[in-house]
Amino acid sequence: MSEKDTSIGVRISSHSTIAELRDAAEQCTACDLYRNATQTVFGEGPEAARVMFVGEQPGDAEDLAGHPFVGPAGKLLDRCLVEAGIDRKQTYVTNVVKHFKWVPRGPRRIHSKPGSVEIEACFPWLEAEISVVKPRIIVALGATAAQALFGKSFRVTRDRGRPVPFALAPCALATVHPSALLRAPDEETRRTEIERFIADLRQVAEILR
């Protein structure tokens, strides 16, 4: 990725480090989400990680902690990665959108899906992360991440687990977001869907071997 000015209002260079990008992202005002978020939640993991997991956006727990995938969905992801034989510490985890978008419901902050304007405004950060980390495989978690990366016609329900042509990494695929597993209507469905998710992750583990 060559050095350029982008809609995020900072100069991104192919020589940037993740730490430099994270510091710059803290000042990002490219869309209005920063106004109601506690902080920017940037990606984390080794700069030489071979696999990058990309979700939609930080949730309430992530917004408060300042770290990605530390809430209930993140804990489930950790558990499933263990089952699949993938070391979370050797992965890079991030989101398409770096600020928590929410609506109030009583004392609670409820997740609200980011729109195309917010995704487009934030996408240069994700491109920069990919440019620095250079992962062997990118895994989109959920429809928002998958469509941001692979195009609006992509359907996780139809194409999950299948390798997708992608210019920014040698290999890419999509699966569900772990938060979807937590919303399963009953325990039996949740168990079945978690097993399917682990099977997708095992495919990732096979590619990495």
N, C-alpha and C positions, 0 to 999 in steps of 0.2 A: 504494500500500500504506500504510495508516494505521499510526500508531504503536501497537505492541502488545508485550506480553510473550509469548514463545513457549516451546516445549519446549526450545529451545537455551539458555534461561536468560539471555538478554540482551534488551534493548529495541531493537527494530528500528523505524526511522522511515523514512518515504518521503523524508525529507530527508538520509538517510545518504549518504555517498560510498563508493565501492568501498574506498578506503583505510581508512575507519572500519570498514566491515564486515570487512575482512581482519584488522584489529587485534583486533576483537571475537572473530572466529572462532578466533583462536589460543588463546583460553581455553575453547573449547567442550568440554564433557564430557557432552553429551546422550546419547551412547552410549559403549560401552566401547572403541571403536576407537582412541581417542586414547592408550590405555595402551601399545599396542605400536607406534604410529607414531612416526617421528622428529619429525614436525611436521605442522601443518595445511597443506594445499596448496590455496590459494584460487584463484579465477579471475583471469585477467589479460587486459588489453587496454584499448582506449580506452573511456571511459564513454559515448561517443556512437557506439560501434560499431553498424553496421547489421545485422550478422549475429553470432549467438552459437552456438558449437558446444558441445554438452554431451555429455560422455562419462560413463563409469560411475564411475570412481574413479582416483586417482593410482596409478601403478605404482611399482616399486622405485626407478627412476631419479628419478621425480618426488618421491617421499618423501625421498630424500637431498638433492635439489637445492632443494626447496621451490617448484618451479614446475610448472605443468601442461603436459603434452604435450611433454616434452623427451627422452623415451626413444625407443626404436626406433619405436614406433607414432606418436609425435609427429613424428619426422623423416620418416616416410612421409606423414603428413598434410601436412606442409610441402611436400613434393615434389608431391603431388597437387593442392594448392591452386594452386601455380604453373602446373601444366598446365591447370587450370580457369580461370585468369585472376583468381584471388582473392588479394589481398595479405594475408598472415597478420597483418601489423602493424596492419591495419585491422579485424581480427576480435577478438571476445572469446571466449576459450576457458576452459572450466571443466568441472567434474564434478558429478554428482549427490551423491556422497559425497566429503568433503574429506580423509579419512584413508585411508591404505593398509591394506587388510585382507589379511593374508598368513598362510601356514602355513610352518613350517620344513621344508626338505628338504635334509638335510646342511648345508652352509654357505650354501645359497641360501634366499631368501625367495620363496615361490611365491604368486602372486595367488590370492585366495579371493573368490568372488562375495559382495558384500554382501547381507544379508537385508533383509526388509521393515521390520523394526524400525529398522535402521540407516539405511535410505533415508528412512523417515518422520521420524526424528530430525534428519536433515541437510537435509531438503527446504526448511525456511524460509530457509536460506542461499541456495539457488538462487532461490527466489521473490524474495528481497531483491535479488540480483544482477540479475534480470530487471527488477525495478521501477526500479532505478537506471539501467541501460543502455538500457532500452526499445528493444531491437533490432527491426528491421523483420522479420527472419526468424530463427527458432530451428531449428537442425539437431540432432536427436538422433542420436548416434553409438552404434549398438548397441542390443540389446534391453533392457538394464537401464535405460538413459536413456530410451528410447522409452516403455517401460511406466510409468516413474515420471512422465513428462510427460503421456502420452496415454491412460493406463489399461491395466490388465492384459490386456485382450483384444487390444491392438495387437500385430501380428506384422510384424516387419521383413521377413521373407521374403515376405510377401503385399503389404505396403503401402509398401515403400521407394520413395522418390522422389515420392510423391503428397502434395499439400498436405493438411494435417490441420487441422480446426477446433480452434482453441486460444485460450482466453480471454486469455492473457497476452502475445500478440504478434499482429500482423496476419497473419503467415504462419508456418507450421511444417511441417516434414517430417522424415523419418528415413531414415537409411541405415545401412550396416554400420559397425562400429568398425574403424579401421585395423589394430588388433591382430589382428582376424580374418583379414585379408589375409596377415599374416605367418605365420599358422598353416596356410596352404594346403598341401595334401599334395604338390604338385609345382610346378615352375617354370611350366609352361604354365597350370595352374589359377590360380596367383598372378597371372600376367600378365593373364589374362582378367578376374579379379575386380578387379584394380586399375583396368582400363579401365572397368568398370562403375561403380566408385566415383567415378572422375573424371567420368564422365557425369552422375552424381547431383550432383556439385559444380558442374558447368557449368549445371545447372538453377538452382542457387542463384545463380550469377553472372548468369544471365538475369533472374531476379527482381530483383536489385539494380540492374540497369541502368535 
